[in-house]
């Protein structure tokens, strides 16, 4: 784990973010407060990837409903 002062962190933010991708980074302020910087993992998931639902509707029921809505 790398430790930086607040001033060092401000001056080297880009470097800090790169380091945080691989390991935890600590930032210490003059008043003694300590902050931890850790990278979050990104999910490669589409927002449209939702679980399906069970229904008794048939394909024909759905097509009829769509046709009815379009003709209104």
Beta strands, then each sheet from edge to edge (+ up, - down):
strand 1: 2-5
strand 2: 25-28
strand 3: 34-37
sheet 1: 1+ 2+ 3-
end
